[in-house]
Amino acid sequence: MNPAYRGSRGFTLLEALIVLFLISVSTAISYPGAKSWLIRFQESSELRSIIAAFQQARAEAARRNGNVVLAFTDGTADAPGQRGSYRMFAAPRTADPIALSEARDFDALLLRTNRDHLGFNFQGLPANGTTGTMTLLGHRGVEYKITMSRCGRVALKRTQQ
């Protein structure tokens, strides 16, 4: 045995238990804040996703020289998979709609809308006058309204219930 290691035995059981106790206490203290942060992060991610979908729909309408719509399904429950979804379609004048994206479900937000679809024509204006407001209900009574104006502008507004 090397003489430098003689007398060195490592950690005692008591030292290891104290370290585990400190780690568990710090985890218990930080968990509620981390959970709240994660929910807010998911909400903002879904909001960015829906705004990006509107921008993509406008660009796709100009590229295809036709109408592109986002079709919405209202959320029915406060459970995963039932909080609402949206899907993008190209709507040619003479044929059936063409799906441009898979259905995207909301996980953190609950969708309420007064229109089942909103879309753009090739000029970037609302297709067939499809203006309206969508309401997304978030955590702790936060409400997000996404409004599409007559000139095709999509605006996001956050309110507290």
Rosetta constraint file for C-alpha pairs under 8 A:
AtomPair CA 1 CA 5 HARMONIC 7.49 0.50
AtomPair CA 1 CA 6 HARMONIC 7.49 0.50
AtomPair CA 2 CA 6 HARMONIC 6.85 0.50
AtomPair CA 11 CA 15 HARMONIC 6.19 0.50
AtomPair CA 11 CA 16 HARMONIC 6.61 0.50
AtomPair CA 12 CA 16 HARMONIC 6.43 0.50
AtomPair CA 13 CA 17 HARMONIC 6.19 0.50
AtomPair CA 14 CA 18 HARMONIC 6.21 0.50
AtomPair CA 15 CA 19 HARMONIC 6.34 0.50
AtomPair CA 16 CA 20 HARMONIC 6.28 0.50
AtomPair CA 17 CA 21 HARMONIC 6.06 0.50
AtomPair CA 18 CA 22 HARMONIC 6.22 0.50
AtomPair CA 19 CA 23 HARMONIC 6.23 0.50
AtomPair CA 20 CA 24 HARMONIC 6.16 0.50
AtomPair CA 21 CA 25 HARMONIC 6.18 0.50
AtomPair CA 22 CA 26 HARMONIC 6.19 0.50
AtomPair CA 23 CA 27 HARMONIC 6.15 0.50
AtomPair CA 24 CA 28 HARMONIC 6.12 0.50
AtomPair CA 25 CA 29 HARMONIC 6.24 0.50
AtomPair CA 26 CA 30 HARMONIC 6.22 0.50
AtomPair CA 27 CA 31 HARMONIC 5.91 0.50
AtomPair CA 28 CA 32 HARMONIC 7.92 0.50
AtomPair CA 30 CA 34 HARMONIC 6.20 0.50
AtomPair CA 31 CA 35 HARMONIC 6.08 0.50
AtomPair CA 32 CA 36 HARMONIC 6.23 0.50
AtomPair CA 33 CA 37 HARMONIC 6.13 0.50
AtomPair CA 34 CA 38 HARMONIC 6.12 0.50
AtomPair CA 35 CA 39 HARMONIC 6.37 0.50
AtomPair CA 36 CA 40 HARMONIC 6.34 0.50
AtomPair CA 37 CA 41 HARMONIC 6.06 0.50
AtomPair CA 38 CA 42 HARMONIC 6.20 0.50
AtomPair CA 39 CA 43 HARMONIC 6.24 0.50
AtomPair CA 39 CA 108 HARMONIC 6.71 0.50
AtomPair CA 39 CA 139 HARMONIC 7.30 0.50
AtomPair CA 40 CA 44 HARMONIC 6.20 0.50
AtomPair CA 40 CA 139 HARMONIC 7.62 0.50
AtomPair CA 41 CA 45 HARMONIC 6.08 0.50
AtomPair CA 42 CA 46 HARMONIC 6.19 0.50
AtomPair CA 42 CA 107 HARMONIC 7.77 0.50
AtomPair CA 42 CA 108 HARMONIC 5.95 0.50
AtomPair CA 43 CA 47 HARMONIC 6.22 0.50
AtomPair CA 43 CA 108 HARMONIC 5.44 0.50
AtomPair CA 43 CA 109 HARMONIC 6.20 0.50
AtomPair CA 43 CA 138 HARMONIC 6.90 0.50
AtomPair CA 44 CA 48 HARMONIC 6.14 0.50
AtomPair CA 45 CA 49 HARMONIC 6.17 0.50
AtomPair CA 46 CA 50 HARMONIC 6.28 0.50
AtomPair CA 46 CA 106 HARMONIC 6.97 0.50
AtomPair CA 46 CA 108 HARMONIC 7.56 0.50
AtomPair CA 46 CA 109 HARMONIC 7.57 0.50
AtomPair CA 47 CA 51 HARMONIC 6.25 0.50
AtomPair CA 48 CA 52 HARMONIC 6.00 0.50
AtomPair CA 49 CA 53 HARMONIC 6.14 0.50
AtomPair CA 50 CA 54 HARMONIC 6.40 0.50
AtomPair CA 51 CA 55 HARMONIC 6.41 0.50
AtomPair CA 51 CA 154 HARMONIC 7.69 0.50
AtomPair CA 52 CA 56 HARMONIC 6.02 0.50
AtomPair CA 53 CA 57 HARMONIC 6.01 0.50
AtomPair CA 53 CA 70 HARMONIC 7.93 0.50
AtomPair CA 53 CA 88 HARMONIC 7.85 0.50
AtomPair CA 54 CA 58 HARMONIC 6.30 0.50
AtomPair CA 54 CA 70 HARMONIC 7.55 0.50
AtomPair CA 54 CA 119 HARMONIC 7.92 0.50
AtomPair CA 54 CA 154 HARMONIC 7.56 0.50
AtomPair CA 55 CA 59 HARMONIC 6.31 0.50
AtomPair CA 56 CA 60 HARMONIC 5.94 0.50
AtomPair CA 57 CA 61 HARMONIC 6.06 0.50
AtomPair CA 57 CA 68 HARMONIC 5.75 0.50
AtomPair CA 57 CA 69 HARMONIC 6.70 0.50
AtomPair CA 57 CA 70 HARMONIC 7.34 0.50
AtomPair CA 57 CA 88 HARMONIC 7.18 0.50
AtomPair CA 57 CA 119 HARMONIC 7.06 0.50
AtomPair CA 57 CA 120 HARMONIC 6.80 0.50
AtomPair CA 58 CA 62 HARMONIC 6.47 0.50
AtomPair CA 58 CA 68 HARMONIC 7.21 0.50
AtomPair CA 58 CA 119 HARMONIC 7.63 0.50
AtomPair CA 58 CA 120 HARMONIC 5.57 0.50
AtomPair CA 58 CA 121 HARMONIC 7.47 0.50
AtomPair CA 58 CA 122 HARMONIC 7.69 0.50
AtomPair CA 58 CA 124 HARMONIC 5.44 0.50
AtomPair CA 59 CA 63 HARMONIC 6.18 0.50
AtomPair CA 59 CA 124 HARMONIC 7.62 0.50
AtomPair CA 60 CA 64 HARMONIC 5.99 0.50
AtomPair CA 60 CA 68 HARMONIC 6.81 0.50
AtomPair CA 61 CA 65 HARMONIC 5.70 0.50
AtomPair CA 61 CA 66 HARMONIC 5.26 0.50
AtomPair CA 61 CA 67 HARMONIC 5.32 0.50
AtomPair CA 61 CA 68 HARMONIC 5.15 0.50
AtomPair CA 61 CA 90 HARMONIC 7.59 0.50
AtomPair CA 61 CA 120 HARMONIC 6.24 0.50
AtomPair CA 61 CA 121 HARMONIC 5.68 0.50
AtomPair CA 61 CA 122 HARMONIC 4.79 0.50
AtomPair CA 61 CA 123 HARMONIC 7.72 0.50
AtomPair CA 61 CA 124 HARMONIC 7.11 0.50
AtomPair CA 62 CA 66 HARMONIC 6.84 0.50
AtomPair CA 62 CA 121 HARMONIC 7.19 0.50
AtomPair CA 62 CA 122 HARMONIC 4.25 0.50
AtomPair CA 62 CA 123 HARMONIC 6.27 0.50
AtomPair CA 62 CA 124 HARMONIC 6.73 0.50
AtomPair CA 63 CA 122 HARMONIC 7.49 0.50
AtomPair CA 64 CA 122 HARMONIC 7.26 0.50
AtomPair CA 65 CA 121 HARMONIC 7.55 0.50
AtomPair CA 65 CA 122 HARMONIC 4.71 0.50
AtomPair CA 66 CA 90 HARMONIC 7.57 0.50
AtomPair CA 66 CA 91 HARMONIC 7.08 0.50
AtomPair CA 66 CA 92 HARMONIC 6.22 0.50
AtomPair CA 66 CA 93 HARMONIC 7.83 0.50
AtomPair CA 66 CA 121 HARMONIC 5.57 0.50
AtomPair CA 66 CA 122 HARMONIC 4.93 0.50
AtomPair CA 67 CA 90 HARMONIC 6.05 0.50
AtomPair CA 67 CA 91 HARMONIC 5.23 0.50
AtomPair CA 67 CA 92 HARMONIC 6.47 0.50
AtomPair CA 67 CA 119 HARMONIC 6.93 0.50
AtomPair CA 67 CA 120 HARMONIC 5.58 0.50
AtomPair CA 67 CA 121 HARMONIC 4.29 0.50
AtomPair CA 67 CA 122 HARMONIC 6.17 0.50
AtomPair CA 67 CA 127 HARMONIC 6.17 0.50
AtomPair CA 68 CA 88 HARMONIC 7.14 0.50
AtomPair CA 68 CA 89 HARMONIC 5.64 0.50
AtomPair CA 68 CA 90 HARMONIC 4.34 0.50
AtomPair CA 68 CA 91 HARMONIC 5.60 0.50
AtomPair CA 68 CA 119 HARMONIC 5.46 0.50
AtomPair CA 68 CA 120 HARMONIC 5.51 0.50
AtomPair CA 68 CA 121 HARMONIC 6.55 0.50
AtomPair CA 68 CA 127 HARMONIC 7.73 0.50
AtomPair CA 69 CA 88 HARMONIC 5.80 0.50
AtomPair CA 69 CA 89 HARMONIC 5.34 0.50
AtomPair CA 69 CA 90 HARMONIC 6.40 0.50
AtomPair CA 69 CA 91 HARMONIC 6.99 0.50
AtomPair CA 69 CA 117 HARMONIC 6.33 0.50
AtomPair CA 69 CA 118 HARMONIC 5.48 0.50
AtomPair CA 69 CA 119 HARMONIC 3.72 0.50
AtomPair CA 69 CA 120 HARMONIC 6.31 0.50
AtomPair CA 69 CA 127 HARMONIC 7.74 0.50
AtomPair CA 70 CA 86 HARMONIC 6.41 0.50
AtomPair CA 70 CA 87 HARMONIC 5.53 0.50
AtomPair CA 70 CA 88 HARMONIC 4.48 0.50
AtomPair CA 70 CA 89 HARMONIC 6.31 0.50
AtomPair CA 70 CA 117 HARMONIC 5.39 0.50
AtomPair CA 70 CA 118 HARMONIC 5.38 0.50
AtomPair CA 70 CA 119 HARMONIC 5.76 0.50
AtomPair CA 71 CA 86 HARMONIC 5.44 0.50
AtomPair CA 71 CA 87 HARMONIC 5.28 0.50
AtomPair CA 71 CA 88 HARMONIC 6.26 0.50
AtomPair CA 71 CA 89 HARMONIC 7.39 0.50
AtomPair CA 71 CA 116 HARMONIC 5.80 0.50
AtomPair CA 71 CA 117 HARMONIC 4.24 0.50
AtomPair CA 71 CA 118 HARMONIC 6.72 0.50
AtomPair CA 72 CA 84 HARMONIC 7.37 0.50
AtomPair CA 72 CA 85 HARMONIC 5.86 0.50
AtomPair CA 72 CA 86 HARMONIC 4.42 0.50
AtomPair CA 72 CA 87 HARMONIC 6.71 0.50
AtomPair CA 72 CA 113 HARMONIC 7.76 0.50
AtomPair CA 72 CA 115 HARMONIC 7.74 0.50
AtomPair CA 72 CA 116 HARMONIC 5.11 0.50
AtomPair CA 72 CA 117 HARMONIC 5.67 0.50
AtomPair CA 73 CA 84 HARMONIC 5.23 0.50
AtomPair CA 73 CA 85 HARMONIC 5.23 0.50
AtomPair CA 73 CA 86 HARMONIC 6.21 0.50
AtomPair CA 73 CA 111 HARMONIC 7.74 0.50
AtomPair CA 73 CA 116 HARMONIC 6.73 0.50
AtomPair CA 74 CA 83 HARMONIC 7.14 0.50
AtomPair CA 74 CA 84 HARMONIC 4.70 0.50
AtomPair CA 74 CA 85 HARMONIC 6.98 0.50
AtomPair CA 74 CA 110 HARMONIC 7.95 0.50
AtomPair CA 74 CA 111 HARMONIC 5.35 0.50
AtomPair CA 74 CA 112 HARMONIC 5.35 0.50
AtomPair CA 74 CA 113 HARMONIC 6.56 0.50
AtomPair CA 75 CA 82 HARMONIC 5.44 0.50
AtomPair CA 75 CA 83 HARMONIC 3.92 0.50
AtomPair CA 75 CA 84 HARMONIC 3.75 0.50
AtomPair CA 75 CA 85 HARMONIC 7.42 0.50
AtomPair CA 75 CA 110 HARMONIC 5.65 0.50
AtomPair CA 75 CA 111 HARMONIC 5.10 0.50
AtomPair CA 75 CA 112 HARMONIC 6.50 0.50
AtomPair CA 76 CA 82 HARMONIC 5.76 0.50
AtomPair CA 76 CA 83 HARMONIC 6.15 0.50
AtomPair CA 76 CA 84 HARMONIC 7.17 0.50
AtomPair CA 77 CA 82 HARMONIC 5.50 0.50
AtomPair CA 77 CA 83 HARMONIC 5.99 0.50
AtomPair CA 78 CA 82 HARMONIC 6.87 0.50
AtomPair CA 78 CA 83 HARMONIC 6.20 0.50
AtomPair CA 78 CA 110 HARMONIC 7.16 0.50
AtomPair CA 79 CA 83 HARMONIC 6.45 0.50
AtomPair CA 80 CA 106 HARMONIC 7.83 0.50
AtomPair CA 80 CA 107 HARMONIC 5.70 0.50
AtomPair CA 81 CA 105 HARMONIC 6.50 0.50
AtomPair CA 81 CA 106 HARMONIC 7.27 0.50
AtomPair CA 81 CA 107 HARMONIC 6.94 0.50
AtomPair CA 83 CA 105 HARMONIC 7.15 0.50
AtomPair CA 83 CA 106 HARMONIC 5.63 0.50
AtomPair CA 83 CA 107 HARMONIC 6.52 0.50
AtomPair CA 83 CA 108 HARMONIC 7.97 0.50
AtomPair CA 83 CA 109 HARMONIC 6.68 0.50
AtomPair CA 83 CA 110 HARMONIC 4.69 0.50
AtomPair CA 83 CA 111 HARMONIC 6.16 0.50
AtomPair CA 84 CA 105 HARMONIC 5.94 0.50
AtomPair CA 84 CA 106 HARMONIC 5.70 0.50
AtomPair CA 84 CA 110 HARMONIC 6.24 0.50
AtomPair CA 84 CA 111 HARMONIC 5.15 0.50
AtomPair CA 84 CA 112 HARMONIC 7.87 0.50
AtomPair CA 85 CA 103 HARMONIC 6.30 0.50
AtomPair CA 85 CA 104 HARMONIC 5.30 0.50
AtomPair CA 85 CA 105 HARMONIC 4.21 0.50
AtomPair CA 85 CA 106 HARMONIC 5.76 0.50
AtomPair CA 85 CA 111 HARMONIC 7.49 0.50
AtomPair CA 86 CA 103 HARMONIC 5.58 0.50
AtomPair CA 86 CA 104 HARMONIC 5.48 0.50
AtomPair CA 86 CA 105 HARMONIC 6.80 0.50
AtomPair CA 87 CA 99 HARMONIC 7.61 0.50
AtomPair CA 87 CA 100 HARMONIC 7.72 0.50
AtomPair CA 87 CA 101 HARMONIC 5.89 0.50
AtomPair CA 87 CA 102 HARMONIC 6.04 0.50
AtomPair CA 87 CA 103 HARMONIC 4.70 0.50
AtomPair CA 87 CA 104 HARMONIC 6.38 0.50
AtomPair CA 88 CA 99 HARMONIC 6.14 0.50
AtomPair CA 88 CA 100 HARMONIC 5.34 0.50
AtomPair CA 88 CA 101 HARMONIC 5.35 0.50
AtomPair CA 88 CA 102 HARMONIC 7.62 0.50
AtomPair CA 88 CA 103 HARMONIC 7.93 0.50
AtomPair CA 89 CA 97 HARMONIC 5.99 0.50
AtomPair CA 89 CA 98 HARMONIC 5.34 0.50
AtomPair CA 89 CA 99 HARMONIC 4.48 0.50
AtomPair CA 89 CA 100 HARMONIC 5.21 0.50
AtomPair CA 89 CA 101 HARMONIC 7.25 0.50
AtomPair CA 90 CA 97 HARMONIC 5.56 0.50
AtomPair CA 90 CA 98 HARMONIC 5.04 0.50
AtomPair CA 90 CA 99 HARMONIC 6.45 0.50
AtomPair CA 90 CA 100 HARMONIC 6.61 0.50
AtomPair CA 91 CA 95 HARMONIC 7.63 0.50
AtomPair CA 91 CA 96 HARMONIC 6.96 0.50
AtomPair CA 91 CA 97 HARMONIC 4.59 0.50
AtomPair CA 91 CA 98 HARMONIC 6.54 0.50
AtomPair CA 92 CA 96 HARMONIC 6.98 0.50
AtomPair CA 92 CA 97 HARMONIC 6.44 0.50
AtomPair CA 106 CA 110 HARMONIC 6.89 0.50
AtomPair CA 106 CA 111 HARMONIC 7.67 0.50
AtomPair CA 108 CA 138 HARMONIC 6.74 0.50
AtomPair CA 108 CA 139 HARMONIC 7.59 0.50
AtomPair CA 109 CA 136 HARMONIC 5.77 0.50
AtomPair CA 109 CA 137 HARMONIC 5.45 0.50
AtomPair CA 109 CA 138 HARMONIC 4.96 0.50
AtomPair CA 109 CA 139 HARMONIC 7.56 0.50
AtomPair CA 110 CA 136 HARMONIC 5.32 0.50
AtomPair CA 110 CA 137 HARMONIC 4.92 0.50
AtomPair CA 110 CA 138 HARMONIC 6.65 0.50
AtomPair CA 111 CA 134 HARMONIC 7.24 0.50
AtomPair CA 111 CA 135 HARMONIC 5.98 0.50
AtomPair CA 111 CA 136 HARMONIC 4.63 0.50
AtomPair CA 111 CA 137 HARMONIC 6.56 0.50
AtomPair CA 112 CA 134 HARMONIC 5.94 0.50
AtomPair CA 112 CA 135 HARMONIC 4.88 0.50
AtomPair CA 112 CA 136 HARMONIC 6.01 0.50
AtomPair CA 112 CA 137 HARMONIC 7.74 0.50
AtomPair CA 113 CA 133 HARMONIC 6.34 0.50
AtomPair CA 113 CA 134 HARMONIC 4.27 0.50
AtomPair CA 113 CA 135 HARMONIC 5.76 0.50
AtomPair CA 114 CA 132 HARMONIC 6.86 0.50
AtomPair CA 114 CA 133 HARMONIC 6.47 0.50
AtomPair CA 114 CA 134 HARMONIC 6.60 0.50
AtomPair CA 115 CA 132 HARMONIC 6.53 0.50
AtomPair CA 115 CA 133 HARMONIC 7.52 0.50
AtomPair CA 115 CA 134 HARMONIC 7.68 0.50
AtomPair CA 117 CA 130 HARMONIC 7.39 0.50
AtomPair CA 118 CA 126 HARMONIC 7.42 0.50
AtomPair CA 118 CA 127 HARMONIC 7.58 0.50
AtomPair CA 118 CA 130 HARMONIC 5.30 0.50
AtomPair CA 118 CA 131 HARMONIC 6.53 0.50
AtomPair CA 118 CA 132 HARMONIC 7.41 0.50
AtomPair CA 118 CA 148 HARMONIC 7.94 0.50
AtomPair CA 119 CA 126 HARMONIC 5.66 0.50
AtomPair CA 119 CA 127 HARMONIC 5.29 0.50
AtomPair CA 119 CA 130 HARMONIC 6.38 0.50
AtomPair CA 120 CA 124 HARMONIC 5.41 0.50
AtomPair CA 120 CA 125 HARMONIC 5.30 0.50
AtomPair CA 120 CA 126 HARMONIC 4.45 0.50
AtomPair CA 120 CA 127 HARMONIC 4.47 0.50
AtomPair CA 120 CA 152 HARMONIC 7.26 0.50
AtomPair CA 121 CA 125 HARMONIC 5.59 0.50
AtomPair CA 121 CA 126 HARMONIC 6.09 0.50
AtomPair CA 121 CA 127 HARMONIC 4.70 0.50
AtomPair CA 121 CA 128 HARMONIC 7.95 0.50
AtomPair CA 124 CA 152 HARMONIC 6.32 0.50
AtomPair CA 125 CA 150 HARMONIC 7.18 0.50
AtomPair CA 125 CA 151 HARMONIC 5.59 0.50
AtomPair CA 125 CA 152 HARMONIC 4.60 0.50
AtomPair CA 126 CA 130 HARMONIC 5.44 0.50
AtomPair CA 126 CA 131 HARMONIC 6.37 0.50
AtomPair CA 126 CA 148 HARMONIC 7.93 0.50
AtomPair CA 126 CA 149 HARMONIC 7.84 0.50
AtomPair CA 126 CA 150 HARMONIC 6.40 0.50
AtomPair CA 126 CA 151 HARMONIC 6.88 0.50
AtomPair CA 126 CA 152 HARMONIC 5.23 0.50
AtomPair CA 129 CA 150 HARMONIC 7.14 0.50
AtomPair CA 131 CA 147 HARMONIC 7.60 0.50
AtomPair CA 131 CA 148 HARMONIC 5.19 0.50
AtomPair CA 131 CA 149 HARMONIC 5.69 0.50
AtomPair CA 131 CA 150 HARMONIC 6.12 0.50
AtomPair CA 131 CA 152 HARMONIC 7.87 0.50
AtomPair CA 132 CA 147 HARMONIC 5.83 0.50
AtomPair CA 132 CA 148 HARMONIC 5.54 0.50
AtomPair CA 132 CA 149 HARMONIC 7.15 0.50
AtomPair CA 133 CA 145 HARMONIC 6.53 0.50
AtomPair CA 133 CA 146 HARMONIC 5.63 0.50
AtomPair CA 133 CA 147 HARMONIC 4.38 0.50
AtomPair CA 133 CA 148 HARMONIC 6.47 0.50
AtomPair CA 134 CA 145 HARMONIC 5.63 0.50
AtomPair CA 134 CA 146 HARMONIC 5.15 0.50
AtomPair CA 134 CA 147 HARMONIC 6.43 0.50
AtomPair CA 135 CA 143 HARMONIC 6.84 0.50
AtomPair CA 135 CA 144 HARMONIC 5.74 0.50
AtomPair CA 135 CA 145 HARMONIC 4.65 0.50
AtomPair CA 135 CA 146 HARMONIC 6.51 0.50
AtomPair CA 136 CA 143 HARMONIC 5.86 0.50
AtomPair CA 136 CA 144 HARMONIC 5.02 0.50
AtomPair CA 136 CA 145 HARMONIC 6.32 0.50
AtomPair CA 136 CA 146 HARMONIC 7.99 0.50
AtomPair CA 137 CA 141 HARMONIC 7.00 0.50
AtomPair CA 137 CA 142 HARMONIC 6.14 0.50
AtomPair CA 137 CA 143 HARMONIC 4.68 0.50
AtomPair CA 137 CA 144 HARMONIC 6.31 0.50
AtomPair CA 138 CA 142 HARMONIC 4.95 0.50
AtomPair CA 138 CA 143 HARMONIC 5.80 0.50
AtomPair CA 138 CA 144 HARMONIC 7.38 0.50
AtomPair CA 141 CA 160 HARMONIC 6.06 0.50
AtomPair CA 141 CA 161 HARMONIC 5.25 0.50
AtomPair CA 142 CA 158 HARMONIC 7.12 0.50
AtomPair CA 142 CA 159 HARMONIC 6.06 0.50
AtomPair CA 142 CA 160 HARMONIC 4.74 0.50
AtomPair CA 142 CA 161 HARMONIC 6.09 0.50
AtomPair CA 143 CA 158 HARMONIC 5.85 0.50
AtomPair CA 143 CA 159 HARMONIC 5.18 0.50
AtomPair CA 143 CA 160 HARMONIC 5.89 0.50
AtomPair CA 143 CA 161 HARMONIC 6.54 0.50
AtomPair CA 144 CA 156 HARMONIC 6.85 0.50
AtomPair CA 144 CA 157 HARMONIC 5.65 0.50
AtomPair CA 144 CA 158 HARMONIC 4.53 0.50
AtomPair CA 144 CA 159 HARMONIC 6.24 0.50
AtomPair CA 145 CA 155 HARMONIC 7.97 0.50
AtomPair CA 145 CA 156 HARMONIC 5.72 0.50
AtomPair CA 145 CA 157 HARMONIC 5.18 0.50
AtomPair CA 145 CA 158 HARMONIC 6.44 0.50
AtomPair CA 145 CA 159 HARMONIC 7.94 0.50
AtomPair CA 146 CA 154 HARMONIC 6.70 0.50
AtomPair CA 146 CA 155 HARMONIC 5.56 0.50
AtomPair CA 146 CA 156 HARMONIC 4.60 0.50
AtomPair CA 146 CA 157 HARMONIC 6.52 0.50
AtomPair CA 147 CA 153 HARMONIC 7.93 0.50
AtomPair CA 147 CA 154 HARMONIC 5.59 0.50
AtomPair CA 147 CA 155 HARMONIC 5.29 0.50
AtomPair CA 147 CA 156 HARMONIC 6.62 0.50
AtomPair CA 148 CA 152 HARMONIC 5.93 0.50
AtomPair CA 148 CA 153 HARMONIC 5.56 0.50
AtomPair CA 148 CA 154 HARMONIC 4.53 0.50
AtomPair CA 148 CA 155 HARMONIC 6.58 0.50
AtomPair CA 149 CA 153 HARMONIC 5.31 0.50
AtomPair CA 149 CA 154 HARMONIC 6.61 0.50
